[in-house]
Amino acid sequence: MSRINTNVSALQSYHRLTSNQSDLNQRLERLSSGLRINHGSDDPAGLIASESLRSEITGIEKAIENSSRAINVIATGEGALAEVSKLLLEIRGLVNTSANEGARSDDEIQADQLQIDSLIESIDRISNTTTFNGKKLLNGELAYTVSSVDSSDIQRLQLFGARVPDGSALPVTLLVTQSAQTAQLTLRASAGTGLLASGALSAGNNLTIEVRGTNGTSTFTFNGGTVNSAIRNSINNSVEVTGVSASLSGNHLKFNSLQYGSDAFVSIRALTGTFNNVPGDTGSEEDKGRDVGVNVNGQAATGRGLQASLRTAGLDVVFDLASSFATSLNATSTFGVTGGGAAFAIGPEINSDAFVSLGIPSVASSRLGSATDGFLRSLATGGTATVVNGEFRTAERIVLAAIDQVTNLTGRLGGFQRNQLETNINSRRIALENVKASESAIRDADYAVEVSLLNRAQILVQSTTLTLGIANQTPQNVLSLLQR
């Protein structure tokens, strides 16, 4: 080179040195931060994708956190229900003990009554004081609210789940598609049946019959000529033993189970004499009842006696129907679910699919029991089913119904926790793992790559620094021309 004003070689070396120094700084920054993308200029498209994934990660993490919080709520309520169940079992034991009147004094039965009163108060206390973060769980605060329920059609309504539209009510319509029936056998007053058209057993028809129902079995003996009203009265005097009642339809004798549904049955068998009743649906001597058939918003519900239940993603409900409604084919009843329930946001986004809700009805003594026999409160002093008044059978039926309701509610809470919340946590954790892996692949630095590139950048910086020094010394060669 024979020019000194412009040192092209030095400029080239300087340009390379600057580029290599920038590359070295970038490697140092990535190794010190652990990130491949520290600025938008590092990878604009990658930064956009990474931020989108980070937003998704935040939503998934909050979904897991919310689900865990919901599990804590459910566990709190379930623990309290376990104690209520224990108290109900104690009450049942006291009812059974008090029923042993022949071996217990009045003072002992009165003591049992006082203990039952105390246990009922404890159940009400648990119902009113079980809380989580200020929310009462078992007093009905987390139950669904309904409107326009016709109590003459629906005696008891238990809502465990409902997807209520925002700003409006969820309409629910019941349609009876199959009428409920008791089991029934008929002895016609006509020739050849054993009961004359006049309404009395034929002469010489000394009759002994075995009457069997859901409660038990009893045997009755009637002499020839006994009128049908006397037969009816004898059967009805043992209705609590057999669960079978008798009535007259003209001069015909009808025998019905006390309960409705396929679990109820009536069996009448002649041990001696003539008793040719109309055959039932399970043979000449026996008939079974029929469960109610109900469509709820067009969907077939499960019927059992006078009870109907439906469990879908949008509606989880149990109805105790009045007999007048359940036995009327094509009868309809409509009400609305206006809100309430405990709503849990367990999704990564706020939309309808992100929420699950659960209705937790009250377990107060005024709500546990049977719409037919009465509620648990009626077992307390002053009620209609106390042991001191000898209402042992009624009291037991009420307690059994209460136990069944608490057990059912506990099972639903457990099912909600396992099938909704825990499965959601498991699936979200898998999603979180995969999304974080994707975000890491875009944004995190690969240390093996960066270290190798760091070494390369260090060598290049050192070499370009050396070549820049050499390039800066090159113009001095012009001096040798001047010396000649």
C-alpha positions in Angstrom: 0.0 0.0 0.0 1.4 3.4 -1.0 -1.5 5.5 0.3 -1.7 6.8 3.9 -4.9 9.0 4.0 -7.3 6.0 3.8 -6.2 2.7 5.4 -8.7 0.3 3.8 -7.2 -2.7 5.6 -7.6 -1.1 9.0 -11.2 -0.2 8.1 -11.9 -3.8 7.1 -10.3 -5.1 10.3 -12.2 -2.6 12.4 -15.5 -3.7 10.8 -14.7 -7.3 11.5 -13.6 -6.5 15.1 -16.9 -4.6 15.7 -19.0 -7.5 14.4 -17.0 -10.1 16.3 -17.2 -8.0 19.5 -21.0 -7.7 19.1 -21.2 -11.4 18.7 -19.1 -12.0 21.7 -21.3 -9.6 23.8 -24.4 -11.4 22.6 -22.9 -14.8 23.7 -22.0 -13.4 27.1 -25.5 -11.9 27.5 -27.2 -15.2 26.6 -24.9 -17.2 28.9 -25.4 -14.8 31.8 -29.3 -14.6 31.4 -29.9 -18.2 30.2 -32.1 -16.8 27.5 -31.6 -17.0 23.7 -34.0 -14.0 23.2 -33.2 -11.0 25.4 -34.4 -8.3 23.0 -37.0 -8.2 20.3 -34.2 -7.8 17.7 -32.7 -11.2 18.7 -35.7 -13.1 17.1 -38.8 -11.0 16.5 -41.0 -13.9 15.4 -39.7 -16.1 18.2 -40.4 -13.4 20.7 -44.0 -13.1 19.6 -44.5 -16.9 19.8 -42.8 -17.0 23.2 -44.9 -14.3 24.7 -48.1 -16.0 23.5 -46.9 -19.3 25.1 -46.0 -17.4 28.3 -49.6 -16.1 28.4 -50.9 -19.6 28.0 -48.6 -20.8 30.7 -49.9 -18.2 33.1 -53.5 -19.3 32.4 -52.7 -23.0 32.9 -50.9 -22.3 36.2 -53.8 -20.3 37.5 -56.2 -23.1 36.5 -54.2 -25.6 38.5 -54.1 -23.2 41.4 -57.8 -22.6 41.3 -58.5 -26.3 41.1 -56.4 -27.0 44.1 -58.2 -24.2 46.0 -61.6 -25.8 45.0 -60.4 -29.2 46.3 -59.7 -27.5 49.7 -63.3 -26.2 49.7 -64.7 -29.6 48.9 -62.5 -31.4 51.4 -63.7 -29.0 54.1 -67.4 -29.7 53.4 -66.8 -33.4 53.1 -65.1 -33.5 56.5 -68.1 -31.8 58.1 -70.5 -34.2 56.3 -68.6 -37.1 57.8 -69.3 -35.8 61.2 -73.0 -35.2 60.4 -73.2 -38.8 59.2 -71.7 -40.0 62.4 -74.2 -38.1 64.4 -77.1 -39.5 62.3 -75.9 -43.0 63.0 -76.0 -42.3 66.7 -79.5 -41.0 66.4 -80.6 -44.1 64.6 -79.0 -46.2 67.3 -80.9 -44.3 70.0 -84.2 -44.7 68.1 -83.6 -48.5 67.9 -82.7 -48.6 71.6 -85.7 -46.6 72.6 -88.0 -48.9 70.7 -87.1 -51.7 73.1 -89.8 -50.4 75.4 -90.3 -53.7 77.2 -86.8 -53.5 78.6 -86.4 -49.8 79.2 -88.0 -47.5 81.7 -89.7 -44.2 80.8 -86.7 -42.3 82.4 -84.3 -44.1 80.0 -86.4 -43.3 77.0 -86.6 -39.7 78.2 -82.8 -39.7 78.5 -82.6 -41.0 74.9 -84.8 -38.2 73.8 -82.6 -35.6 75.4 -79.5 -37.1 73.7 -81.3 -37.1 70.4 -82.1 -33.4 71.0 -78.4 -32.7 71.6 -77.3 -34.6 68.5 -79.8 -32.7 66.3 -78.5 -29.4 67.8 -75.0 -30.5 66.9 -76.0 -31.2 63.3 -77.6 -27.7 63.0 -74.4 -26.2 64.5 -72.2 -28.0 61.9 -74.6 -26.8 59.2 -74.4 -23.2 60.3 -70.7 -23.0 61.1 -68.8 -24.9 58.5 -67.0 -22.2 56.5 -64.1 -21.7 54.1 -62.7 -18.3 53.7 -65.9 -16.7 55.0 -68.3 -18.8 52.9 -70.7 -21.1 54.7 -70.7 -24.4 53.0 -73.5 -26.5 54.4 -76.3 -24.0 55.4 -77.7 -23.6 51.8 -75.6 -20.6 50.9 -74.0 -22.5 48.1 -77.3 -24.1 46.9 -79.0 -23.1 43.6 -81.9 -20.7 43.7 -85.1 -21.7 41.9 -88.3 -20.0 41.1 -91.9 -21.1 40.4 -91.6 -24.6 41.8 -95.0 -26.1 42.2 -94.9 -27.9 45.6 -98.1 -29.8 44.7 -96.1 -31.5 41.9 -92.5 -31.5 43.3 -92.4 -32.2 47.0 -88.6 -32.0 47.2 -86.0 -30.7 44.8 -82.3 -31.3 45.1 -80.1 -29.5 42.6 -76.5 -30.5 42.6 -75.4 -29.0 39.2 -76.8 -26.6 36.7 -75.3 -24.5 33.8 -77.3 -21.3 34.2 -77.0 -18.9 31.3 -75.5 -15.5 32.1 -78.2 -12.9 32.8 -81.1 -15.3 32.5 -82.7 -18.4 34.2 -82.4 -22.0 33.1 -85.9 -23.3 32.4 -86.6 -26.9 33.5 -89.7 -28.8 32.3 -90.9 -32.1 33.6 -93.1 -34.4 31.6 -94.5 -37.6 33.0 -94.1 -40.3 30.3 -95.0 -43.3 32.5 -97.2 -43.1 35.5 -96.0 -44.5 38.7 -98.0 -47.4 40.2 -98.3 -49.3 43.4 -98.4 -53.1 43.2 -102.0 -54.2 43.1 -104.0 -57.5 43.1 -107.8 -57.6 42.8 -110.2 -60.3 44.0 -113.3 -59.8 41.9 -116.8 -60.4 43.4 -118.0 -62.9 40.9 -118.5 -66.6 40.5 -115.5 -68.8 40.8 -113.2 -66.3 42.6 -114.2 -67.3 46.2 -115.9 -63.9 46.7 -119.6 -63.8 45.9 -121.1 -60.9 43.9 -122.8 -59.9 47.1 -119.4 -59.1 48.6 -119.0 -62.1 51.0 -117.0 -65.3 50.9 -118.9 -68.2 49.5 -120.4 -70.6 52.1 -118.0 -73.2 53.1 -115.0 -71.2 51.7 -113.0 -71.3 54.8 -110.0 -69.2 53.7 -106.5 -68.9 54.9 -104.2 -66.5 52.9 -100.6 -65.5 53.2 -100.2 -61.7 52.5 -96.7 -60.7 51.7 -95.3 -57.2 51.0 -92.2 -55.1 51.2 -92.4 -54.9 55.1 -93.0 -58.6 55.7 -95.5 -61.5 55.7 -98.6 -62.2 57.7 -101.3 -65.0 57.6 -105.1 -64.4 57.9 -107.9 -66.8 58.3 -111.6 -66.1 57.4 -114.6 -68.3 57.7 -117.0 -68.8 54.8 -119.5 -66.0 54.6 -117.1 -63.3 55.9 -118.0 -60.0 54.3 -115.4 -58.1 52.3 -115.3 -55.1 54.6 -114.2 -57.4 57.5 -111.4 -58.9 55.3 -110.4 -55.3 54.4 -110.2 -54.2 58.0 -108.2 -57.2 59.0 -105.6 -56.6 56.3 -105.4 -52.9 57.2 -104.9 -53.7 60.8 -101.6 -55.3 59.9 -100.5 -52.8 57.2 -97.3 -51.9 59.0 -96.4 -55.6 59.3 -96.9 -56.4 55.6 -96.8 -53.1 53.8 -100.0 -54.1 52.0 -103.3 -52.2 52.4 -106.8 -53.3 51.3 -109.7 -51.3 49.9 -113.1 -51.9 48.3 -114.1 -51.0 44.8 -117.8 -51.8 44.8 -117.8 -55.3 46.2 -114.4 -56.1 44.7 -111.4 -56.4 47.1 -108.2 -54.5 46.1 -104.8 -55.1 47.7 -102.2 -52.4 47.2 -98.6 -51.9 48.3 -98.0 -48.8 50.4 -95.1 -47.7 48.2 -94.8 -46.9 44.5 -92.2 -48.4 42.1 -90.6 -51.6 41.0 -89.3 -52.3 44.5 -92.8 -52.6 45.8 -94.8 -55.8 45.5 -97.9 -57.5 46.7 -98.2 -61.3 47.0 -101.3 -63.1 48.2 -101.4 -66.9 48.3 -104.3 -69.1 49.4 -103.1 -71.7 51.9 -106.6 -73.2 52.2 -109.9 -72.3 50.5 -110.6 -70.5 47.2 -109.0 -67.2 46.4 -108.7 -66.6 42.6 -107.6 -63.0 42.2 -106.7 -61.3 38.9 -103.1 -62.4 38.0 -100.4 -59.7 38.4 -97.6 -58.9 36.1 -95.2 -61.4 37.9 -97.6 -64.4 38.2 -101.0 -65.4 39.3 -100.3 -64.5 43.0 -98.0 -61.5 42.8 -97.8 -58.1 41.3 -95.0 -55.4 41.3 -95.3 -51.7 41.2 -94.0 -49.4 38.5 -91.5 -46.6 38.6 -92.4 -43.1 37.4 -91.1 -42.2 33.9 -90.1 -38.6 33.4 -88.5 -36.5 30.7 -86.6 -33.5 32.0 -86.1 -30.9 29.2 -86.6 -33.7 26.7 -84.1 -36.0 28.3 -85.1 -39.3 29.9 -84.6 -39.2 33.7 -84.0 -42.3 35.9 -87.1 -43.2 37.8 -87.3 -45.0 41.1 -90.7 -45.1 42.7 -91.9 -41.5 43.0 -88.3 -40.2 42.6 -86.7 -39.1 39.3 -83.1 -38.1 38.8 -81.2 -36.7 35.8 -77.4 -36.2 35.7 -76.0 -34.5 32.6 -73.3 -31.9 32.0 -75.9 -29.1 32.1 -78.2 -30.3 34.9 -77.8 -32.6 37.9 -81.1 -32.9 39.8 -83.2 -35.2 41.9 -87.0 -34.8 42.2 -89.3 -36.3 44.9 -92.6 -36.1 43.1 -96.1 -35.9 44.6 -98.1 -39.1 43.9 -100.9 -37.1 42.3 -98.4 -35.7 39.7 -96.3 -38.9 39.2 -99.4 -41.0 38.5 -100.8 -38.6 35.9 -99.6 -39.5 32.4 -98.4 -36.5 30.3 -98.6 -34.2 33.3 -96.1 -31.3 33.1 -94.5 -29.0 35.6 -92.0 -26.1 34.9 -89.7 -24.1 37.1 -86.6 -22.0 36.6 -83.0 -22.2 38.0 -82.1 -18.5 38.5 -78.6 -18.8 39.9 -76.6 -19.8 43.0 -74.4 -22.7 43.5 -70.6 -22.7 43.9 -68.8 -21.8 40.6 -65.2 -22.7 40.2 -63.0 -21.4 37.4 -60.7 -24.3 36.5 -59.8 -23.4 32.9 -56.9 -21.3 31.5 -59.4 -18.9 29.9 -62.6 -17.2 31.1 -65.3 -18.8 29.1 -68.3 -21.1 29.6 -66.2 -24.2 29.4 -63.8 -23.0 32.0 -66.4 -23.1 34.8 -67.8 -26.0 36.8 -70.5 -25.5 39.4 -71.8 -27.5 42.3 -74.9 -27.0 44.4 -74.5 -27.9 48.1 -77.8 -28.0 49.8 -78.4 -27.3 53.5 -77.9 -30.2 55.9 -79.8 -28.5 58.7 -82.2 -30.8 60.6 -85.2 -28.9 59.0 -84.0 -30.1 55.5 -82.9 -33.7 56.1 -85.5 -36.3 56.0 -88.6 -37.2 54.0 -91.3 -35.0 52.5 -93.7 -37.8 53.2 -92.7 -38.9 56.8 -91.2 -35.6 58.0 -87.8 -34.1 58.6 -85.1 -34.7 61.2 -86.3 -31.7 63.3 -89.5 -33.6 64.0 -87.5 -36.1 66.2 -86.6 -33.3 68.6 -88.7 -32.6 71.7 -92.0 -31.0 70.6 -91.9 -32.7 67.2 -94.2 -35.3 65.7 -91.8 -38.2 65.6 -90.2 -38.3 69.0 -89.3 -41.5 70.8 -91.1 -40.4 74.0 -94.3 -40.5 71.9 -93.5 -43.9 70.6 -93.1 -42.9 67.0 -90.3 -45.3 66.4 -91.1 -46.5 62.9 -91.6 -43.0 61.6 -88.5 -41.8 63.4 -86.4 -44.6 61.8 -87.7 -43.9 58.3 -86.8 -40.2 58.7 -83.3 -40.9 60.0 -82.7 -43.5 57.2 -83.7 -40.9 54.6 -81.4 -38.3 56.2 -78.5 -40.8 56.3 -79.1 -41.6 52.6 -79.2 -37.9 51.7 -76.0 -37.1 53.6 -74.2 -40.1 52.1 -75.4 -39.2 48.6 -74.2 -35.6 49.0 -70.8 -36.8 50.3 -70.5 -39.1 47.3 -71.3 -36.3 45.0 -68.7 -34.1 46.6 -66.2 -36.8 46.3 -67.1 -37.5 42.7 -66.9 -33.8 41.9 -63.4 -33.6 43.4 -62.1 -36.7 41.7 -63.8 -36.5 38.3 -63.8 -32.8 37.8 -61.1 -31.2 39.9 -58.3 -33.8 40.2 -58.6 -34.9 36.5 -58.4 -31.2 35.5 -55.3 -30.7 37.6 -53.7 -33.8 36.0 -54.5 -32.8 32.4 -53.4 -29.2 33.0 -50.1 -30.3 34.5 -49.4 -32.3 31.3 -50.4 -29.3 29.2 -48.2 -27.1 31.3 -45.2 -29.4 30.9 -45.6 -29.4 27.1 -46.2 -25.7 26.7 -43.3 -24.8 28.9 -41.1 -27.2 26.8 -42.3 -25.4 23.7 -41.6 -22.0 25.1 -38.2 -23.1 26.4 -37.2 -24.4 23.0 -37.9 -20.9 21.5 -36.6 -18.6 24.2 -34.0 -20.4 26.4 -30.4 -20.5 25.5 -28.7 -23.8 24.6 -25.5 -23.6 26.7 -23.6 -26.2 24.7 -24.2 -24.2 21.5 -23.6 -20.8 23.2 -20.3 -21.9 24.9 -18.9 -23.1 21.6 -20.0 -19.9 19.9 -18.4 -17.9 22.7 -15.1 -19.6 22.2 -15.3 -18.9 18.5 -16.2 -15.2 19.2 -13.3 -14.9 21.6 -10.8 -16.2 19.1 -12.2 -14.0 16.4 -12.0 -10.9 18.6 -8.5 -11.7 19.5 -7.5 -12.4 15.9 -9.2 -9.3 14.5 -7.6 -7.2 17.2 -4.2 -8.5 16.1 -4.9 -7.9 12.4 -6.2 -4.4 13.2 -2.8 -3.7 14.8 -1.0 -5.0 11.8 -3.2 -3.0 9.5 -2.5 0.2 11.4 1.2 -0.3 11.0 1.0 -0.9 7.2 1.2 2.8 6.2 4.5 3.2 7.8 6.0 1.3 4.9 5.6 4.5 2.9 8.5 6.0 4.9 10.9 3.6 3.2 10.1 5.2 -0.1 11.0 8.7 1.3 14.3 7.5 2.7 15.5 6.5 -0.8 
